[in-house]
Amino acid sequence: MAVMKVKLYGSEILRKKVAQLEKLPDHFETLIADMYETMNEEKGIGLSANQVGLDMSFFIVDFGLYDEKYGRQIFINPEILEMEGETLDEEGCLSLPGINEKVKRADRIRIKYKDANFTDRDEEYFDYLSRVIQHEFDHLNGIVFTDRISALKRSFIKNKLAALETEAKEIEAEETAA
């Protein structure tokens, strides 16, 4: 297993709607293991493929710390079918280190996706699990959690966002030059 580089706010791939998977890539199991290693290293609960630079529609979560009956899950080509209720809670993101804001999310979602075996699933999630899934689902559509806060709140963190964008551009320039 290897720790992957998490893309920072300002990286182009974080603003892109990623490509659906028609089949699992040959190296999928290794990729998933590396993503879990990365997520654990960064102390996260979820990680989308585009956060590690992959133009693929899937994300991973590890609900084990929150609820053992769920544990680790993989959501491939997810589609949220229903959303109900509303809750406000603080969110952070591995791509936006040092930034935490309260975000409105649905209390309950129904989501259709393919699991790690590329089998169709249709399930409901509630409360915190629903929030994590919505956050990661947004990533796959080029949305970050700060897009879901008010313009006023965003204005308070604009310098932090600008600094992350600058850092992301510098890192991408170095990677391109290498």
C-alpha positions in Angstrom: 0.0 0.0 0.0 1.1 3.6 -0.7 -0.1 6.9 0.5 -1.4 9.0 -2.4 -1.2 12.8 -2.7 -4.5 14.5 -1.8 -5.3 17.3 -4.2 -5.9 20.7 -2.6 -8.6 23.2 -3.2 -7.8 25.0 -6.4 -6.8 21.8 -8.3 -8.7 21.6 -11.5 -9.8 18.0 -11.0 -11.8 19.0 -7.9 -14.0 21.2 -10.1 -14.7 18.5 -12.7 -17.6 16.2 -13.0 -15.8 12.9 -13.1 -16.3 10.0 -15.6 -18.6 7.1 -14.9 -16.9 3.7 -14.7 -18.1 1.1 -17.3 -16.0 -1.6 -15.5 -13.5 -1.9 -12.7 -9.9 -1.1 -13.7 -7.4 -4.0 -13.4 -5.6 -2.3 -10.5 -8.8 -1.4 -8.6 -8.1 -3.4 -5.5 -4.6 -1.8 -5.1 -6.1 1.6 -5.8 -8.7 1.1 -3.1 -6.1 -0.1 -0.6 -3.9 2.9 -1.4 -6.9 5.3 -1.0 -7.8 3.8 2.4 -4.2 4.1 3.5 -4.2 7.7 2.4 -7.5 8.5 4.1 -6.3 6.9 7.3 -3.0 8.8 7.2 -4.9 12.0 6.8 -7.5 11.0 9.5 -10.5 11.2 7.2 -13.7 9.3 7.0 -14.3 9.6 3.3 -12.2 10.1 0.1 -13.3 10.6 -3.5 -11.3 9.4 -6.5 -10.8 12.9 -7.8 -9.3 14.0 -4.5 -6.3 11.8 -5.4 -6.3 12.9 -9.0 -8.4 10.2 -10.6 -11.1 11.0 -13.2 -13.4 8.2 -12.0 -16.8 8.2 -10.4 -16.3 6.5 -7.0 -15.5 7.3 -3.4 -14.7 5.3 -0.3 -15.8 5.7 3.3 -15.0 4.1 6.6 -17.9 4.3 9.0 -16.3 1.9 11.4 -15.5 4.5 14.0 -19.0 5.8 13.8 -21.0 2.6 13.4 -19.4 -0.8 13.3 -22.2 -2.4 11.3 -21.3 -0.3 8.2 -17.5 -0.3 8.3 -15.7 0.3 5.0 -17.8 0.9 1.9 -17.2 1.8 -1.8 -19.7 3.8 -3.8 -19.1 3.5 -7.6 -21.2 5.6 -10.0 -23.4 6.9 -7.2 -26.7 8.7 -7.8 -28.7 10.2 -5.0 -32.4 9.4 -5.7 -34.1 11.0 -2.7 -33.2 13.5 -0.1 -35.4 14.4 3.0 -35.1 16.6 6.0 -32.4 19.1 6.8 -29.6 19.3 9.3 -26.8 21.8 10.0 -23.4 20.5 11.1 -19.7 21.2 10.8 -17.7 19.8 7.9 -14.1 19.7 7.0 -12.3 18.2 4.0 -8.9 16.6 3.3 -8.7 18.9 0.2 -9.4 22.0 2.3 -7.1 21.5 5.4 -7.7 23.9 8.3 -11.2 24.9 7.1 -14.3 23.8 8.9 -17.8 25.3 8.4 -21.4 24.4 9.2 -23.2 23.1 6.1 -26.8 22.2 5.5 -27.4 18.7 4.3 -30.4 16.3 4.0 -31.0 14.1 7.0 -31.9 11.1 4.9 -30.8 10.1 1.5 -31.6 7.1 -0.8 -28.7 6.3 -3.1 -28.1 4.0 -6.0 -24.6 2.8 -6.7 -22.4 -0.1 -7.5 -20.4 -1.7 -4.7 -16.8 -3.1 -4.8 -18.1 -6.2 -6.8 -19.7 -3.8 -9.3 -23.1 -5.1 -8.0 -26.1 -2.6 -8.1 -27.2 -1.4 -4.7 -30.0 0.9 -3.6 -29.9 1.9 0.1 -31.0 4.6 2.5 -28.6 6.4 4.9 -29.4 8.7 7.8 -27.8 11.4 9.9 -24.0 11.5 9.9 -23.7 8.7 7.4 -25.9 10.6 5.0 -23.8 13.7 5.5 -20.5 12.0 4.7 -22.0 10.4 1.5 -23.4 13.7 0.4 -20.1 15.4 0.9 -18.2 12.8 -1.1 -20.9 12.7 -3.8 -20.5 16.4 -4.2 -16.8 15.9 -4.9 -17.6 13.7 -7.9 -19.7 16.5 -9.3 -17.0 19.2 -8.9 -18.6 20.7 -5.7 -16.7 21.3 -2.5 -18.4 22.0 0.9 -17.5 25.7 0.9 -19.8 26.0 -2.2 -22.7 25.2 0.1 -22.1 28.0 2.7 -23.3 31.5 2.4 -21.3 34.2 0.5 -20.8 36.0 3.8 -19.2 33.0 5.5 -17.1 32.4 2.3 -15.9 35.9 2.5 -14.5 35.2 6.0 -12.4 32.4 4.7 -11.5 33.8 1.3 -7.8 34.4 2.3 -7.5 30.7 3.4 -9.1 29.6 0.2 -6.8 31.8 -1.9 -3.8 30.4 -0.1 -4.9 26.8 -0.8 -5.5 27.7 -4.5 -2.0 29.2 -4.7 -0.4 26.1 -3.1 -2.4 23.8 -5.4 -1.2 25.7 -8.5 2.4 25.6 -7.3 2.2 21.8 -6.6 0.6 21.1 -10.0 3.3 23.2 -11.8 6.0 21.2 -10.0 4.3 17.9 -11.0 4.0 19.1 -14.6 7.7 20.1 -14.7 8.9 16.8 -13.2 
